[in-house]
Amino acid sequence: MKRPLIVASLWSLVSAGSINSAIAADEPHVLMVLSSYGKQVDGKTTQPGFEFDELSKAYQVFSNNGIQITLASPAGGQPLADEYNKDKSYNQAFLNDPQALSALSDTVKLASLNGQSFDGVFIVGGKGPMFDLHQDNELQRLIREIYEQQGVVGAVCHGPAALVDVKLSNGDYLVDGRRVNGFTNLEETAFGKKWRPQFEFLLEDKLKERGALFEQDGLMLNQVTIDGRLITGQNPFSTADTAVAMVRAMGIEEVSEPIYKDDQSVKLAELLFRDKAAAVAQFNKSPDTYDVQMLAMLGVYQAKFATTQLQLHHAIELMTFVQSQFNHPMIELTIAKAHVRQNNQAEAKSGLLRAQKTYPDNAQIKAMLATL
């Protein structure tokens, strides 16, 4: 498989005097694809773009493991990212990388590329792919070419929208009969209200319609599905692990895996759902590794969208665990409402009475107490 070196990488290697050893290494080359749909008018986003967090996390995984990277988009040039936090460690790493910024400022047009040049393709998510990538013929061609030459196809969050109409040379849909995942219908209900009414389809529904065997974890939990050389991640917190799985599938055994606080926090919540004692011990060992405010909000959303008593129990366990490190009237109220849904009004009232001592002027706590 042909694996051309990036020009910027060549220059750095010339400076180091190590071109020959790099060429001999024949490093893998991955194509990272971004939506071109994003648009702003007078500083206001009128059309959604790509998810910067997903770009920066995956880029760092590939870069740290010696994989060459080409950034591309349907229109080429600089695509628009949705709003993001520039202070996140992974975003800082990208923003402080001149080569990464240069590539993002002038992405390559998909139509100019040949799938023979790449060992893998990774589709970055964000809402934009639901509008342009799912119907881009050039991207469908590249995905087919890369997959049929034994390359790896990866996508995360809404990125799998790019897969729904990809057909192999035999006429079969790429995802037909394959295990995949992506942003779920439940996650759309919880977080996709702004742009969802404009979607042509819901990703989970369309993948199933194409014959995919759709897998999913709970709301905003980490889920990576590996079906041979097809690797998909459920949401932004699955990005790094999706990219790591792709690196392994491209033949790199000793993989450098980055540690991000938000991803680690999600994994801690998942551990707590399985083994509370182990999760508490792990947290106490290195509390700075986790984002307790994020854990609190994850618990709030888990409770809000729980459909079973077990899910409610897990949400209460998570929020109660977080309270020792971070508390807020919303957490107290959500715990109480979850207890009511469990028909445990006594526990709800007891918790609210304790909360009232901490937040004596909170009108919502007073109002809910009056109903119990």
C-alpha positions in Angstrom: 0.0 0.0 0.0 1.4 3.4 -0.9 2.1 5.7 2.1 3.4 9.1 1.0 5.0 11.4 3.6 3.5 14.7 4.5 5.5 17.7 3.2 5.7 19.3 6.6 7.0 16.0 8.1 9.6 15.8 5.4 11.0 19.2 6.2 11.3 18.3 9.9 13.1 15.1 8.9 15.5 16.9 6.6 16.4 19.2 9.5 17.1 16.1 11.6 19.0 14.4 8.9 16.9 11.2 9.1 14.9 11.0 5.8 16.3 7.6 4.9 15.4 5.9 8.2 11.8 7.4 8.1 11.2 6.2 4.5 12.4 2.8 5.5 10.0 2.7 8.4 7.1 3.0 5.9 4.9 4.7 8.5 1.1 4.1 8.3 -0.9 7.0 6.9 -4.4 7.9 8.1 -6.9 10.3 6.5 -8.9 12.3 9.0 -12.1 13.8 7.5 -14.0 16.9 8.7 -17.4 18.3 7.8 -17.4 21.4 5.6 -21.0 22.3 6.5 -20.2 24.7 9.3 -21.1 28.3 8.7 -21.1 31.6 10.7 -22.9 34.8 10.0 -21.9 37.9 12.1 -20.1 35.6 14.6 -23.2 33.4 15.1 -23.2 29.8 14.0 -26.0 29.3 11.4 -24.9 25.8 10.3 -23.1 23.2 12.6 -19.6 22.1 11.8 -17.2 19.5 13.2 -16.4 18.6 16.8 -13.0 20.1 17.7 -12.6 17.9 20.8 -12.9 14.8 18.6 -10.4 16.1 16.1 -7.8 17.0 18.7 -8.1 13.8 20.7 -7.8 11.5 17.7 -5.1 13.6 16.1 -3.0 13.3 19.2 -3.4 9.5 19.4 -2.4 9.1 15.8 0.5 11.6 16.0 1.8 10.1 19.3 2.0 6.7 17.6 4.0 7.8 14.6 1.1 7.8 12.1 1.1 10.3 9.3 -2.0 12.4 9.1 -3.8 14.2 6.3 -6.8 16.4 7.2 -9.4 16.6 4.5 -12.9 17.9 3.9 -15.4 18.0 1.1 -14.7 21.7 0.2 -11.1 21.8 1.3 -9.6 24.9 3.0 -10.4 25.7 6.7 -13.7 24.1 7.9 -15.6 25.6 10.8 -15.6 23.9 14.2 -18.5 24.1 16.6 -17.9 26.0 19.9 -15.3 24.3 22.1 -13.2 24.8 25.2 -9.7 25.9 24.1 -8.4 25.2 27.6 -8.9 21.5 27.5 -5.5 19.7 27.5 -6.1 17.9 24.2 -7.2 21.1 22.5 -4.2 22.9 23.8 -2.0 20.2 22.4 -3.5 20.7 19.0 -3.6 24.5 19.1 0.1 24.5 20.1 1.1 22.3 17.2 2.1 24.4 14.2 1.9 21.4 11.8 -1.6 20.5 13.0 -2.8 24.1 12.7 -1.4 24.4 9.3 -3.1 21.3 8.2 -6.4 22.5 9.6 -6.1 25.9 7.9 -5.9 24.2 4.5 -7.6 20.8 4.5 -7.3 18.8 1.3 -10.3 18.4 -0.9 -11.7 14.8 -0.8 -12.1 14.7 -4.6 -8.3 15.2 -5.0 -7.4 12.1 -3.0 -6.8 8.5 -3.8 -7.7 5.8 -1.3 -4.5 3.9 -2.3 -2.5 6.5 -0.3 -4.0 5.6 3.1 -4.0 2.8 5.6 -7.0 4.1 7.4 -9.7 6.8 7.4 -11.2 8.4 10.5 -14.4 10.4 10.3 -14.6 13.2 12.9 -18.0 13.8 14.4 -20.1 16.9 15.2 -23.5 17.7 13.8 -22.1 18.8 10.4 -21.6 15.2 9.1 -25.3 14.7 9.3 -25.7 17.4 6.6 -22.8 16.9 4.2 -20.6 13.8 4.9 -23.5 11.3 4.7 -24.1 12.2 1.1 -20.6 13.0 -0.2 -19.8 10.7 -3.1 -16.1 11.3 -3.0 -15.9 10.3 0.7 -18.0 7.2 -0.1 -15.5 6.3 -2.8 -12.5 6.9 -0.5 -14.0 4.8 2.3 -14.7 2.0 -0.1 -11.2 2.1 -1.6 -9.5 2.1 1.8 -11.6 -0.6 3.2 -11.3 -2.9 0.1 -7.5 -2.6 0.2 -7.5 -3.9 3.7 -7.4 -0.5 5.3 -9.1 0.5 8.6 -12.3 2.6 8.7 -13.1 4.4 11.9 -15.7 7.0 12.9 -17.0 8.5 16.1 -20.2 10.2 17.4 -22.0 11.5 14.3 -19.1 10.6 12.2 -20.7 7.2 11.3 -23.2 9.2 9.3 -20.5 9.1 6.6 -20.9 5.3 6.5 -24.7 4.9 6.0 -24.6 5.1 2.1 -21.2 3.5 1.5 -21.5 0.5 -0.8 -18.8 -2.0 -1.5 -17.9 -3.1 -5.0 -20.3 -6.0 -4.8 -23.2 -3.6 -4.1 -23.6 -4.4 -0.4 -23.7 -1.6 2.2 -20.5 -1.5 4.2 -22.4 -1.7 7.5 -24.8 -4.4 6.5 -24.5 -7.2 9.0 -21.7 -5.5 10.8 -21.5 -4.4 14.4 -21.4 -0.6 14.7 -22.4 2.2 16.9 -22.7 6.0 16.9 -24.6 8.8 18.6 -27.7 7.1 19.9 -31.3 8.2 19.7 -31.3 8.7 23.5 -28.3 11.0 23.3 -30.0 12.9 20.5 -33.0 13.4 22.8 -30.8 14.6 25.6 -28.3 16.8 23.7 -29.4 17.2 20.1 -32.4 19.5 20.3 -31.0 22.5 18.4 -30.1 20.7 15.1 -32.0 17.4 15.3 -35.2 18.9 13.7 -33.1 19.6 10.6 -31.6 16.1 10.3 -32.8 13.9 7.4 -32.6 10.9 9.7 -31.5 9.8 13.2 -28.1 8.0 13.0 -29.1 5.0 15.0 -32.2 4.5 12.9 -30.4 4.8 9.6 -27.6 2.5 10.5 -30.2 -0.1 11.5 -32.1 0.5 8.3 -28.9 -0.3 6.4 -28.6 -3.7 8.2 -26.1 -2.7 10.8 -26.1 -4.5 14.2 -26.3 -1.3 16.3 -24.5 -1.5 19.7 -24.7 1.1 22.5 -23.8 1.8 26.1 -25.7 4.1 28.4 -26.1 7.8 28.0 -22.8 9.4 27.2 -20.8 6.4 28.4 -17.7 5.0 26.6 -18.5 2.5 23.8 -16.2 1.4 21.1 -17.4 -1.3 18.7 -14.7 -3.3 16.8 -15.9 -5.4 13.9 -12.7 -6.4 12.0 -11.4 -3.3 10.3 -14.6 -1.3 11.0 -14.3 0.6 14.3 -16.9 3.0 15.6 -17.3 5.1 18.8 -20.5 6.2 20.4 -19.8 9.8 21.5 -17.0 12.3 22.2 -15.8 10.3 25.3 -15.2 7.3 23.0 -12.9 9.2 20.6 -9.5 8.4 22.0 -10.3 4.7 22.5 -11.6 4.5 18.9 -8.4 6.0 17.6 -6.3 3.7 19.8 -8.3 0.7 18.4 -7.5 1.9 14.9 -3.8 2.3 15.6 -3.7 -1.4 16.8 -5.7 -2.5 13.7 -3.0 -0.8 11.6 -0.4 -3.1 13.0 1.1 -1.0 15.9 1.3 -3.2 19.0 2.9 -1.0 21.6 0.3 1.9 21.5 0.8 5.2 23.4 -2.6 5.9 25.0 -3.2 9.4 26.2 -5.1 10.0 29.4 -7.8 12.7 29.3 -9.6 13.8 32.5 -13.1 13.7 30.9 -12.6 10.3 29.4 -11.2 9.0 32.7 -14.2 10.4 34.6 -16.6 8.6 32.3 -14.7 5.3 32.9 -14.8 5.9 36.6 -18.6 6.3 36.5 -18.8 3.0 34.6 -16.6 1.3 37.1 -18.8 2.7 40.0 -21.9 1.2 38.3 -20.1 -2.2 38.4 -18.1 -2.1 41.6 -18.6 0.9 43.9 -15.8 0.0 46.3 -13.2 -0.3 43.5 -14.3 3.0 42.0 -14.0 4.8 45.4 -10.6 3.3 45.9 -9.5 4.3 42.4 -10.7 7.8 42.9 -9.1 8.2 46.3 -5.8 7.0 44.8 -5.6 9.9 42.3 -8.5 12.4 42.7 -6.9 14.9 40.4 -7.3 12.5 37.5 -11.1 13.1 37.5 -13.5 16.0 36.9 -16.0 15.8 39.7 -18.3 18.5 38.3 -18.5 16.5 35.1 -19.3 13.3 37.1 -22.1 15.3 38.9 -23.6 16.3 35.6 -23.3 12.8 34.2 -25.2 11.6 37.2 -27.9 14.2 36.7 -28.4 13.2 33.1 -28.3 9.5 33.9 -31.2 10.1 36.4 -33.2 12.4 34.1 -33.2 9.9 31.2 -33.3 6.6 33.3 -35.9 4.1 32.1 -35.2 1.4 34.6 -34.9 1.1 38.4 -31.3 -0.1 38.0 -30.4 3.0 36.0 -32.0 5.2 38.6 -30.0 3.3 41.3 -26.8 3.9 39.4 -27.5 7.6 39.0 -28.2 8.0 42.7 -25.0 6.1 43.5 -23.0 8.4 41.2 -24.4 11.7 42.5 -24.1 10.6 46.1 -20.5 9.7 45.5 -19.8 13.1 44.0 -21.4 15.0 46.8 -18.4 14.6 49.1 -16.3 16.5 46.5 -18.8 18.8 44.9 -22.4 19.7 45.6 -25.2 21.9 44.2 -28.9 22.3 44.8 -29.5 20.7 41.4 -27.8 17.5 42.6 -29.8 17.4 45.8 -33.1 17.9 43.9 -32.2 15.3 41.3 -31.4 12.7 43.9 -34.7 13.4 45.7 -36.6 13.1 42.5 -34.9 9.8 41.7 -35.8 8.5 45.1 -39.5 9.5 44.5 -39.4 7.6 41.2 -38.2 4.6 43.2 -41.2 5.1 45.5 -38.9 6.0 48.3 -40.5 9.3 49.5 -39.0 8.9 53.0 -35.4 8.9 51.7 -36.2 11.8 49.4 -37.6 13.9 52.2 -34.7 13.0 54.5 -32.2 14.1 51.9 -34.0 17.4 51.2 -34.2 18.2 54.9 -30.4 17.8 55.0 -30.0 19.9 51.9 -32.2 22.7 53.3 -29.6 23.2 56.1 -27.0 23.8 53.4 -29.2 25.8 51.0 -31.8 27.4 53.3 -33.0 29.9 50.8 -33.5 27.6 47.8 -37.1 27.9 46.7 -37.1 24.6 44.7 -36.0 22.6 47.7 -38.7 24.2 49.8 -41.3 23.6 47.1 -40.4 19.9 46.7 -40.4 19.3 50.5 -43.9 20.7 50.6 -45.1 17.9 48.3 -43.6 15.1 50.4 
